[in-house]
Amino acid sequence: MQIASVIVDVAAMQTDREFDYKVPEKWEGIVQPGMRVIVPFGPRKLQGFVTALKSESTVKNLKAIVEPMDLLPVLNEELLNLADWLTETTLCFKVSAYQAMLPAAMKAKYEKVFHVRDEAVSAGLADLFGRREEVTWKEAEKAGKLNRLRQEVKDGRIELIYKVKSKGKKKSIRMIGTRLSTEELKVQSEALPANAQKQKDVLNYWIHADESFISAKELMEQTGAKNATLKSLIDKDILVEREQEMYRDPYEDRRFERTDPLPLTAEQQEAIAPILSAIEEKRHQTFLLYGVTGSGKTEVYLQSIQRVMEEGKEAIVLVPEISLTPQMVSRFKARFGDDVAVLHSGLSIGEKYDEWRKIQRKEVKVVVGARSAVFAPFENLGLIIIDEEHETSYKQEENPRYHARETAIRRASFYNCPVILGSATPSLESFARAKKGVYQLLTLPKRMNNQSLPEVGIVDMREELRDGNRSMFSRALFEKLTDRLEKGEQTVLFLNRRGHSSFIMCRDCGYVAGCPHCDISLTYHRHSHRMKCHYCGFEEPVPSVCPECGGEHIRYFGTGTQKVEEELAKLLPHARVIRMDVDTTSRKGAHERLLDQFKEGKADILLGTQMIAKGLDFPNITLVGVLSADTMLHLPDFRSAEKTFQLLTQVSGRAGRHHLQGEVIIQTYTPEHYSIQLAAKQDYDQFYQQEMRIRKFGSYPPFYYLALVTVSHENVLKATKVTENITQYLQSRLSDEAIILGPAASPIPRINDRYRYQCLIKYKREPQLTDMLKTVMEHYTRQQKDKHLQVSIDVNPFMMM
């Protein structure tokens, strides 16, 4: 007898273990580890993942697997092991780790169906069922028959079945063909009556056609026939039809011009040599490729991948979601053609599913994608590249809270292959590791074609105000903007919005409109003239008078892209502006369309937020203006200076990348801050020295590791009490070297009517910490009777809010 160990699809502490199921004889040899199966679990049928097969079990009465959901394993042995590691390091449930590795289309949907067991359905339900044996829960609810059905289920006349459905539908296409020879087709054509001209046309097409099957759509286009014509020929057994599976290709209507490897500069050759030798020697090593913006990192990636493919192996390239611009994708598609699959959030569920299946079927050799592409189901990896490795979007903020960088290094060690981390502004943690020799540092200190870095000017906006300039454009920026318009050159205007939103305030009494369920101000949305909470979704219209004092001087503060666009239209009415923000790029393909228009010179100014800071490479951009450099500096986050420096350096790097000299203007209210001063000089090394001193003084990474425990509850006293208990428990068991801060209210103390408290642990070496945190989780999720209590733990957090 074969027995399968199965992890069921319930993310809860009680079910986070393997359950044994009998493998029915007919499925023996088919069911394998890494496959999804449907299993009975209590009254329900659920999806589960097979983790192992064995021949005996300690459980007496084993239930049997209902059926497999896959023909081949969806998780290979290495990914199953990786899930064990994720569960350990991020303290998540095993099933959450499996789901993170699979496309959304493979998550199960459960549909509840009432099935008639007894032929005689009671009178009151005959109209609901009619002649059918099954009715969905939704239909029954609509008809108001749930109570009646409940009784029937109790009496055993009807049963409630949970049907497991996968969201991923394979896309298929209707193909038409013929099995008859040319001679037979001619005979059939002559036998048709004279008025069946359309049928004759179709047969005539087949008499002269080369292919044996063609899509119905194309056949109708070629012959002008209607569906009825094809149907009658199929009924006469002259033509046959079949369904053929096809991939949804998000790039099918784009042709990529093939590119050839470019000759490398001496510096690029020096940087790529150690990578190529690691590939050839099948050696696991992590490289930090530190190169200024525009120094040709992408070409180093492309040629390293080329070598990996020559060895018959595969490569994964991760890029931050924001910079997964069509430009980045086309560079890889143009070099490697159909060997590339692309995974990112702009694709539909079906498109992602198809790209994932291409990888699983070994039809591609390279994957380019955002964070989750690190789990691409390759089995012969030769290289993993993480571009812009400092980006915080590589860290997932919900379970499993993994970091793509650590996950990539873990996978690469299994395959004995190198990892390349690339950045113009590496994260402090990575740069410190490279300095210590944990990673090997490779540098590209100069731009391609020795183009000098753009000149950067810092404008103190406080001075502008004193001199009576109340506009959002400083005089220096406005002059340069006008100059570029006259010369016909392009400008990028960047609005740093992170942690900075438009809010509503009464000028008479200082009242700020806040969310009634969260301790945070409401964000004003101009296009709908409503105020919205970005944490719980609460929204209301803007009041005409102040709810506190009845004053009429309600004003909104904070600058949005729309407001900048309006001001530009007033000041420079003839300038053509393209605005890129969440509102203008929400439709599929909008991102690409807007960038193409800018590339073709249909606009003079590109105005945008985060999404235009990276990866853009247009020859005609000679001016970059940063409208608000310091909105992130004042967030309660120890990384705020680092994030500001990285962002300003990135955005400055968009100017003057080709033969025209570039210029950058940074507008700020804190021009003396070192992160702004050093970003202007693009002096990463100096910034690194200064920031490391501050981190050491404050006991922050990379000198310490962090773990953050957040407790939330509707009752503020309960939240503080539990946080206090956890803090005391950890204090009594951790070494004296660990620093425990808390309990303290979170920076956003209430979200969705739940109070939030936290405890921060800073530590260097605490071998027992993971076990302790696990114990805390188990205690508060298993033994506590309080359903409203939530405890979440983030190891190495990036969001401190």
C-alpha positions in Angstrom: 0.0 0.0 0.0 1.2 3.5 -0.9 0.7 6.3 1.6 1.1 10.0 0.8 2.0 12.7 3.3 -0.1 15.8 2.4 -0.1 19.4 3.6 -3.7 20.7 3.3 -4.7 24.1 2.0 -5.6 25.6 5.3 -3.3 28.3 6.6 -3.7 27.8 10.3 -1.5 26.6 13.2 -3.6 23.5 13.9 -3.3 22.2 10.3 0.3 23.2 9.7 1.6 19.6 9.5 1.5 16.6 7.3 -1.6 14.4 7.2 -1.4 10.8 5.8 -3.7 9.6 3.0 -4.0 6.3 1.2 -3.2 6.4 -2.5 -5.9 4.5 -4.3 -4.5 1.7 -6.5 -5.5 3.4 -9.8 -3.4 6.4 -8.8 -0.4 4.5 -7.7 2.7 5.4 -9.8 0.9 8.6 -10.8 0.8 10.5 -7.5 4.3 11.9 -6.7 5.8 14.4 -4.3 5.2 18.0 -5.4 1.8 17.3 -6.9 -1.5 18.9 -5.9 -4.2 16.5 -4.9 -7.8 16.7 -3.7 -8.3 15.2 -0.3 -11.2 14.8 2.2 -10.7 16.9 5.2 -13.5 16.9 7.8 -16.7 17.5 5.8 -14.9 19.3 3.0 -12.8 18.3 0.1 -9.6 20.5 -0.1 -6.6 20.9 -2.2 -3.4 19.6 -0.7 0.3 19.2 -1.6 2.0 15.8 -1.5 5.3 16.2 0.3 6.4 12.5 0.4 5.4 8.9 -0.3 5.9 6.1 2.2 4.7 2.5 2.8 3.3 2.7 6.3 1.6 5.1 8.7 0.8 5.2 12.4 -2.8 6.2 11.7 -5.3 3.4 11.8 -8.2 4.3 9.5 -6.7 6.2 6.6 -8.9 8.2 4.2 -8.0 8.0 0.5 -7.0 10.7 -1.9 -9.9 11.7 -4.0 -7.9 12.5 -7.2 -4.7 14.2 -8.4 -5.0 17.8 -9.7 -1.8 17.6 -11.8 -0.3 15.1 -14.1 3.3 16.2 -13.3 4.6 17.7 -10.0 4.2 21.5 -9.9 7.0 21.7 -7.2 10.2 19.9 -7.8 12.3 18.4 -5.0 14.5 21.5 -4.7 11.5 23.8 -4.3 9.9 21.5 -1.7 13.2 21.8 0.3 13.2 25.6 -0.3 9.7 25.7 1.2 11.0 24.0 4.4 13.7 26.7 4.6 11.2 29.5 4.1 9.0 28.1 6.8 11.9 28.1 9.2 13.3 31.6 8.4 10.1 33.6 7.9 8.0 31.7 10.4 5.2 31.1 7.9 2.9 28.1 7.4 4.1 25.5 5.0 1.1 25.9 2.7 1.8 29.7 2.4 5.3 28.9 1.2 4.0 26.5 -1.5 1.4 29.1 -2.6 4.0 31.8 -2.9 5.9 29.6 -5.4 2.9 29.1 -7.7 1.1 31.5 -10.0 -2.2 32.8 -8.7 -4.1 30.7 -11.3 -3.0 27.6 -9.4 -4.6 28.7 -6.1 -7.7 26.6 -5.6 -11.2 28.0 -5.7 -13.8 26.2 -3.7 -17.4 26.0 -5.0 -20.1 24.6 -2.7 -22.7 22.4 -4.5 -25.8 20.6 -3.2 -26.0 17.1 -4.7 -29.2 15.0 -4.6 -28.6 11.5 -3.1 -32.2 10.5 -3.0 -34.2 10.4 -6.2 -37.3 11.8 -4.4 -36.5 15.5 -3.7 -39.0 16.9 -1.3 -41.8 18.9 -2.9 -40.5 22.3 -1.9 -37.2 21.8 -3.7 -38.4 20.3 -7.0 -38.6 23.7 -8.7 -35.0 24.5 -7.5 -33.5 21.3 -8.8 -35.8 20.6 -11.8 -34.1 17.7 -13.6 -30.7 18.5 -12.3 -28.8 16.5 -9.8 -26.7 19.5 -8.6 -27.4 23.1 -7.6 -24.8 25.6 -6.5 -24.8 27.3 -3.1 -25.2 30.7 -4.8 -28.4 29.5 -6.6 -29.9 28.1 -3.5 -29.1 31.3 -1.5 -30.7 33.4 -4.3 -33.8 31.2 -4.2 -33.9 31.6 -0.4 -33.8 27.8 0.2 -30.8 27.4 2.4 -32.7 26.6 5.6 -34.8 24.0 3.8 -31.6 22.4 2.3 -29.9 22.4 5.6 -32.6 20.0 6.9 -32.4 17.8 3.9 -28.6 17.6 4.3 -29.1 16.6 8.0 -31.5 13.9 6.9 -29.0 12.6 4.4 -31.2 13.1 1.3 -28.9 15.8 -0.1 -25.2 16.2 0.4 -23.1 19.4 0.4 -20.0 19.0 -1.7 -17.0 21.3 -1.8 -15.7 21.3 -5.4 -12.1 22.3 -5.9 -11.6 24.3 -9.0 -8.3 25.7 -10.3 -8.5 29.2 -11.6 -6.0 28.5 -14.3 -8.0 27.7 -17.4 -5.8 26.7 -20.3 -6.7 28.8 -23.3 -7.6 26.8 -26.4 -8.4 27.6 -29.9 -10.8 25.8 -32.4 -8.9 24.2 -35.2 -10.5 22.9 -38.5 -8.9 20.3 -40.7 -9.7 17.5 -43.1 -8.6 13.8 -43.4 -9.6 13.5 -47.0 -7.1 13.5 -49.9 -7.1 16.2 -52.6 -8.9 13.8 -55.0 -11.6 12.9 -52.4 -12.1 16.7 -51.7 -12.7 17.3 -55.5 -15.3 14.5 -55.6 -17.1 15.9 -52.6 -17.0 19.4 -54.0 -18.6 18.3 -57.3 -21.3 16.3 -55.4 -22.5 19.5 -53.6 -25.6 21.2 -55.0 -25.1 24.4 -57.0 -26.5 26.7 -54.4 -23.9 25.6 -51.7 -21.4 28.0 -53.1 -19.8 28.8 -49.7 -19.2 25.2 -49.0 -17.6 24.8 -52.4 -15.3 27.8 -51.6 -14.2 26.2 -48.3 -13.4 22.8 -50.0 -11.6 24.7 -52.8 -9.4 26.3 -50.1 -8.5 22.9 -48.7 -7.8 21.5 -52.2 -5.0 24.1 -52.6 -3.9 24.3 -48.9 -0.6 23.0 -47.6 -1.5 22.7 -43.9 -3.6 19.9 -42.4 -5.2 22.1 -39.7 -6.0 25.8 -39.5 -7.8 27.9 -36.9 -11.6 28.3 -37.6 -11.2 32.1 -37.3 -8.5 32.2 -40.0 -10.5 29.8 -42.3 -13.6 32.0 -42.1 -11.4 35.1 -42.8 -9.8 33.4 -45.8 -13.0 32.0 -47.4 -15.6 34.4 -46.2 -17.6 31.4 -44.9 -19.8 31.6 -41.8 -19.8 29.2 -38.8 -22.9 27.4 -40.1 -21.1 26.5 -43.4 -18.2 24.9 -41.4 -20.7 23.1 -39.2 -22.6 21.5 -42.1 -19.3 20.3 -43.6 -18.2 18.8 -40.2 -21.6 17.1 -39.9 -21.0 15.5 -43.4 -17.6 14.2 -42.1 -15.8 16.1 -44.8 -14.1 18.4 -42.2 -13.1 17.6 -38.6 -12.6 20.0 -35.7 -10.5 19.8 -32.6 -9.5 22.1 -29.7 -5.8 23.0 -29.6 -4.1 24.5 -26.5 -2.4 27.8 -27.0 -0.5 30.2 -24.8 -1.7 33.7 -24.1 1.4 35.8 -25.2 1.4 39.3 -23.7 4.0 40.3 -26.3 2.6 38.6 -29.4 1.9 41.8 -31.3 5.4 43.1 -30.7 8.3 42.3 -32.9 11.7 42.5 -31.2 14.7 43.4 -33.4 17.4 40.8 -32.7 20.5 42.4 -31.1 24.1 41.0 -30.9 26.4 41.2 -28.0 28.2 44.6 -27.8 32.0 44.8 -27.5 32.8 45.3 -23.8 34.9 48.1 -22.4 38.0 47.2 -20.4 36.1 47.8 -17.2 33.2 45.6 -18.2 35.6 42.9 -19.1 37.3 43.1 -15.8 33.9 42.9 -14.0 32.6 39.9 -16.1 35.7 37.8 -15.9 35.2 36.4 -12.3 31.5 35.8 -13.1 32.3 33.7 -16.2 34.9 31.7 -14.3 32.4 31.0 -11.5 29.9 29.8 -14.2 32.5 27.5 -15.8 33.7 26.1 -12.5 30.1 25.6 -11.3 31.0 27.6 -8.2 28.4 29.2 -5.9 29.5 32.8 -5.2 27.7 36.1 -4.7 28.9 39.1 -6.7 28.0 42.7 -5.9 28.2 44.6 -9.2 28.4 48.2 -8.2 28.3 50.5 -11.2 27.2 54.1 -11.6 24.0 54.8 -13.5 24.6 54.3 -17.2 27.8 52.2 -16.8 26.5 49.3 -18.8 25.5 46.8 -16.1 22.8 45.3 -18.4 25.3 44.2 -21.1 27.3 42.4 -18.4 24.1 40.6 -17.4 23.2 39.7 -21.0 26.7 38.3 -21.8 26.8 36.3 -18.5 23.4 34.8 -19.4 24.7 34.0 -22.9 27.5 31.9 -21.3 25.0 30.1 -19.0 22.8 29.2 -22.0 25.8 27.9 -23.9 26.4 25.5 -21.0 22.8 24.3 -21.4 21.6 25.9 -18.2 18.9 28.5 -17.2 18.9 31.9 -15.7 16.6 34.1 -13.6 16.7 37.9 -13.8 14.9 39.8 -11.1 14.1 43.5 -11.5 12.0 45.7 -9.2 8.3 45.8 -10.2 8.6 49.5 -10.9 11.4 49.2 -13.4 9.9 46.2 -15.2 9.4 48.7 -18.0 8.9 47.5 -21.5 12.4 48.8 -22.2 13.9 46.3 -19.8 11.9 43.4 -21.2 12.7 44.2 -24.8 16.4 44.2 -24.1 16.2 40.6 -23.0 13.6 39.6 -25.7 15.8 41.2 -28.4 18.9 39.3 -27.3 17.3 35.9 -26.5 14.0 35.9 -28.5 11.5 33.2 -27.5 13.9 31.8 -24.9 12.6 34.4 -22.5 9.5 34.2 -20.2 8.3 37.4 -18.4 6.5 37.4 -15.1 5.1 40.6 -13.6 2.0 42.1 -12.1 0.9 43.8 -15.3 -0.1 40.4 -16.8 -3.5 38.9 -16.4 -3.8 35.8 -14.3 -4.1 33.7 -17.4 -1.0 35.2 -19.0 1.1 34.6 -15.9 -0.1 31.0 -15.8 0.9 30.5 -19.4 4.4 32.0 -18.9 4.8 29.8 -15.8 3.9 26.7 -17.8 6.4 27.6 -20.5 9.1 27.5 -17.8 7.8 24.3 -16.2 7.8 22.6 -19.6 11.4 23.7 -20.3 10.4 25.7 -23.3 12.3 28.8 -22.2 15.8 29.3 -20.7 15.5 32.8 -19.1 12.9 34.3 -16.8 12.7 38.1 -16.3 10.4 39.1 -13.6 9.6 40.8 -10.3 10.1 39.4 -6.8 8.1 36.1 -7.1 10.0 35.1 -10.3 12.8 33.9 -7.9 10.7 30.7 -7.5 10.6 30.0 -11.3 10.4 26.1 -11.6 13.8 25.6 -13.3 15.7 22.5 -12.5 19.1 23.4 -14.0 19.9 26.9 -12.8 23.2 28.4 -13.9 22.8 32.0 -12.7 20.5 34.4 -10.8 20.7 38.2 -11.3 19.1 40.7 -9.0 19.1 44.2 -10.6 18.7 47.3 -8.4 19.3 44.9 -5.4 18.7 47.7 -2.9 15.0 48.0 -3.8 12.7 47.5 -0.9 10.1 45.8 -3.1 12.2 42.7 -3.1 10.9 42.1 0.5 7.4 40.6 0.6 5.3 42.4 3.2 2.8 39.6 3.9 3.3 35.9 4.7 5.7 34.4 3.8 7.8 37.5 4.5 10.8 36.5 2.4 13.5 38.6 0.8 14.2 37.7 -2.8 17.9 38.3 -2.3 18.3 35.7 0.5 16.0 33.3 -1.4 18.1 33.6 -4.6 21.3 33.0 -2.7 19.8 29.9 -1.1 18.6 28.5 -4.4 22.0 29.2 -6.1 23.8 27.4 -3.3 21.7 24.3 -4.2 22.7 24.5 -7.9 26.3 25.6 -7.2 25.9 28.7 -9.4 26.7 32.4 -9.0 24.4 35.2 -8.0 24.9 38.8 -9.3 23.5 41.7 -7.2 23.6 44.9 -9.3 23.1 48.5 -8.2 24.4 52.0 -8.5 23.5 52.5 -4.9 23.8 49.1 -3.1 22.0 48.6 0.2 24.2 49.2 3.2 23.9 45.5 4.2 25.1 44.3 0.8 28.0 46.8 0.6 29.1 45.9 4.1 29.1 42.2 3.2 31.2 43.0 0.1 33.6 45.0 2.2 34.0 42.0 4.5 34.5 39.6 1.6 31.3 37.7 2.1 30.3 38.9 -1.4 32.9 39.7 -4.1 32.8 43.3 -5.2 33.0 44.2 -8.9 32.9 47.9 -9.9 32.0 49.9 -13.0 33.0 53.4 -11.9 32.5 55.2 -15.3 29.6 55.7 -17.6 29.6 54.1 -21.1 31.4 56.2 -23.7 33.0 58.1 -20.8 30.0 60.5 -20.7 30.4 62.6 -17.6 27.7 62.4 -14.8 25.1 65.2 -15.0 25.7 68.5 -13.1 23.5 68.7 -10.1 22.2 71.9 -8.6 20.5 72.1 -5.2 17.8 74.8 -4.6 16.8 75.8 -1.1 13.0 76.3 -1.4 13.0 78.3 1.9 15.0 81.0 0.1 12.5 80.9 -2.8 9.7 81.5 -0.4 11.5 84.4 1.3 12.0 86.0 -2.0 8.3 85.8 -2.7 8.3 82.9 -5.2 5.2 80.9 -4.1 5.2 78.6 -7.2 6.2 74.9 -6.9 8.9 75.6 -9.4 12.1 77.4 -8.3 13.4 80.2 -10.6 16.4 78.1 -11.6 14.3 75.1 -12.6 11.8 77.3 -14.5 14.6 79.0 -16.4 16.1 75.7 -17.4 12.7 74.3 -18.4 12.0 77.2 -20.7 15.5 76.8 -22.2 15.0 73.1 -22.9 11.6 73.8 -24.6 13.3 76.3 -26.9 16.1 73.8 -27.8 13.6 71.0 -28.4 15.2 68.8 -25.7 13.2 66.7 -23.2 12.8 67.0 -19.4 11.8 64.6 -16.7 10.0 66.1 -13.6 10.0 63.8 -10.6 7.6 64.2 -7.7 8.7 62.3 -4.7 5.4 61.2 -3.1 6.3 58.3 -0.8 5.1 58.9 2.7 3.7 62.2 1.6 0.0 62.7 0.8 -2.4 65.5 0.1 -4.5 66.2 3.2 -7.3 68.6 4.1 -6.9 71.2 6.8 -9.0 74.1 8.2 -7.0 77.3 8.2 -9.0 78.8 11.1 -8.6 76.1 13.7 -6.0 73.8 12.3 -8.3 70.7 12.1 -7.0 68.0 9.8 -9.5 65.4 8.4 -8.5 62.0 9.8 -9.9 58.5 9.4 -12.4 57.5 12.1 -11.0 53.9 12.1 -7.2 54.5 11.8 -4.9 57.1 13.3 -3.9 58.6 10.1 -5.1 61.6 8.0 -7.3 61.0 5.0 -5.8 61.5 1.6 -7.5 63.9 -0.7 -8.3 62.6 -4.2 -8.7 65.4 -6.6 -10.5 63.7 -9.5 -13.3 62.3 -7.4 -13.3 65.2 -4.9 -13.4 62.7 -2.0 -11.1 61.9 0.9 -9.9 58.3 1.3 -8.0 56.3 3.9 -5.2 54.3 2.3 -5.1 51.8 5.1 -8.8 50.6 5.5 -10.5 52.1 2.5 -12.9 54.4 4.4 -13.9 57.4 2.2 -16.2 60.5 2.5 -16.8 63.6 0.5 -14.8 66.8 1.3 -16.7 69.0 3.8 -17.6 72.5 2.7 -17.2 73.9 6.2 -14.9 72.7 9.0 -16.7 70.1 11.2 -14.8 71.5 14.3 -15.2 75.3 14.1 -17.6 75.8 11.2 -14.9 77.9 9.4 -15.0 78.1 5.6 -11.3 78.2 5.0 -10.8 74.6 4.1 -7.6 74.1 2.1 -5.7 71.1 0.9 -2.0 70.6 1.3 0.4 68.4 -0.4 1.2 68.4 -4.1 -0.1 65.8 -6.5 1.0 65.1 -10.1 -2.4 66.6 -11.3 -1.7 69.8 -9.5 1.8 70.1 -11.0 0.3 69.4 -14.4 -2.2 72.2 -14.0 0.5 74.6 -12.9 2.7 73.7 -15.9 -0.3 74.3 -18.2 -0.6 77.8 -16.7 3.1 78.7 -16.8 4.1 77.0 -20.0 0.9 76.6 -22.1 2.7 75.4 -25.2 4.6 72.6 -23.4 3.4 69.1 -24.2 3.3 67.1 -20.9 2.9 63.3 -20.3 1.8 62.5 -16.8 2.7 59.0 -15.4 1.2 58.1 -12.0 -1.2 55.4 -10.6 -4.2 57.1 -12.3 -2.8 57.3 -15.8 -1.1 53.9 -15.9 -3.8 51.7 -14.3 -5.1 50.4 -17.6 -3.2 47.5 -19.2 -0.5 48.6 -21.5 -0.8 52.3 -20.6 2.7 52.4 -19.1 4.2 51.3 -22.4 2.1 53.5 -24.5 3.0 56.7 -22.6 6.7 55.9 -22.7 6.6 55.2 -26.4 5.0 58.5 -27.0 7.7 60.2 -25.0 10.4 58.3 -26.9 8.9 59.4 -30.2 9.2 63.0 -29.1 5.5 63.6 -28.8 6.0 65.4 -25.5 8.5 67.8 -24.0 8.0 67.0 -20.3 7.5 63.6 -18.6 6.0 64.2 -15.2 5.7 61.3 -12.8 6.3 59.6 -9.4 8.4 56.6 -8.3 7.7 54.7 -11.6 9.9 57.0 -13.7 12.9 57.0 -11.5 14.4 53.8 -12.8 15.4 52.1 -16.0 14.5 54.9 -18.5 17.1 55.4 -21.2 16.2 58.1 -23.7 18.9 60.1 -25.6 17.0 63.4 -25.6 16.6 63.9 -21.9 18.9 66.6 -20.8 17.2 68.0 -17.7 15.8 66.2 -14.6 13.9 68.2 -12.0 13.2 66.8 -8.5 10.3 68.8 -7.1 10.4 67.6 -3.5 13.5 65.8 -2.4 12.8 65.5 1.3 9.3 64.0 1.8 10.9 60.6 2.8 13.5 62.0 5.1 11.0 62.6 7.9 9.5 59.2 8.0 10.0 57.2 11.3 12.3 54.7 9.5 16.0 54.3 10.1 16.5 53.7 6.4 14.9 57.0 5.3 18.3 58.7 4.5 19.4 55.7 2.6 16.1 55.6 0.6 16.4 59.3 -0.2 20.0 59.0 -1.4 19.2 56.0 -3.6 16.1 57.6 -5.1 17.8 60.9 -5.9 20.9 59.1 -7.4 18.6 56.9 -9.5 16.5 59.8 -10.9 19.6 62.0 -11.6 20.9 59.1 -13.6 18.2 59.6 -16.2 19.8 62.7 -17.6 22.5 63.0 -20.2 23.0 59.3 -20.8 24.0 59.7 -24.5 25.9 62.5 -26.4 24.0 65.5 -24.9 25.2 66.8 -21.5 22.7 66.4 -18.7 21.7 68.6 -15.8 19.7 68.0 -12.6 17.9 70.4 -10.3 17.0 69.2 -6.8 14.4 71.3 -4.9 14.5 70.8 -1.1 13.6 72.4 2.2 16.5 70.6 3.9 19.5 71.3 1.6 22.0 70.8 4.4 21.1 67.1 4.9 24.0 64.8 4.0 21.9 62.4 1.9 20.8 65.2 -0.4 24.3 66.8 -0.5 26.0 63.5 -1.4 23.3 62.4 -3.9 24.1 65.7 -5.7 27.7 64.6 -5.9 26.7 61.0 -6.6 29.3 60.1 -3.9 28.1 56.7 -2.7 31.3 55.9 -0.8 31.1 59.1 1.3 27.4 58.4 2.0 28.2 54.8 3.0 30.9 56.0 5.5 28.6 58.6 7.1 25.4 56.4 7.2 27.4 53.5 8.7 28.6 55.7 11.6 24.9 56.6 12.3 23.8 53.0 12.1 26.5 51.8 14.4 25.6 54.5 16.9 21.9 53.5 16.8 22.6 49.8 16.8 20.9 49.2 13.4 21.6 46.9 10.5 24.1 46.0 9.1 25.6 46.0 12.7 22.6 44.2 14.1 19.8 42.0 12.8 16.2 43.0 13.5 13.0 41.2 14.3 9.7 43.0 14.7 6.7 41.6 16.7 3.4 43.4 16.1 0.3 42.8 18.2 -3.1 44.1 17.2 -6.4 44.0 19.0 -9.7 46.0 19.2 -9.1 46.5 22.9 -6.1 48.8 23.5 -5.4 47.3 27.0 -5.3 43.7 25.6 -2.9 44.8 22.9 -0.5 46.4 25.4 -0.8 43.5 27.9 0.1 40.9 25.2 3.0 42.9 23.9 4.3 43.3 27.4 4.1 39.6 28.0 5.9 38.8 24.8 8.6 41.4 25.6 9.2 40.0 29.1 9.3 36.4 27.8 12.0 37.3 25.2 13.9 39.4 27.7 14.2 36.6 30.2 15.5 34.2 27.5 17.7 36.2 25.2 21.4 37.0 25.9 22.5 40.4 27.4 23.8 41.4 23.9 20.3 41.6 22.5 18.4 44.9 22.7 14.7 44.8 23.1 12.7 47.9 22.6 9.1 47.9 23.6 6.3 47.5 24.2 5.6 50.7 22.2 2.7 51.9 20.0 3.4 51.3 16.3 4.1 54.5 14.2 0.5 54.1 12.9 -1.1 53.2 16.3 -4.5 52.2 14.9 -5.6 50.7 11.6 -9.2 49.6 10.9 -10.2 50.0 14.6 -7.5 47.7 15.8 -4.8 49.1 18.1 -1.2 48.2 17.2 1.7 47.7 19.6 5.1 46.4 18.8 8.3 45.1 20.2 11.6 45.4 18.3 14.5 43.0 18.9 18.0 44.0 17.8 20.5 41.1 18.0 23.8 39.8 16.7 23.9 36.1 17.4 20.8 34.5 19.0 20.7 30.8 17.9 17.5 30.3 20.0 15.6 33.3 18.7 13.7 31.5 15.9 12.5 28.8 18.3 11.4 31.4 20.8 9.5 33.4 18.2 7.8 30.2 17.0 6.8 29.4 20.6 5.3 32.9 20.9 3.3 32.4 17.6 2.1 29.0 18.7 1.1 30.2 22.2 -1.0 33.1 20.8 -2.6 31.3 17.9 -3.2 27.8 19.3 -3.9 28.2 23.0 -5.5 31.6 23.1 -9.3 31.6 23.1 -9.3 35.2 21.8 -10.1 35.2 18.1 -9.6 39.0 17.8 -5.9 38.9 18.7 -3.4 39.0 15.9 0.4 38.5 16.4 2.6 38.9 13.4 6.4 38.5 13.3 8.7 40.0 10.7 12.3 38.9 10.7 14.5 41.6 9.1 11.6 44.0 8.5 11.7 46.7 5.8 8.4 48.4 6.8 8.6 49.7 10.3 5.2 51.4 10.1 
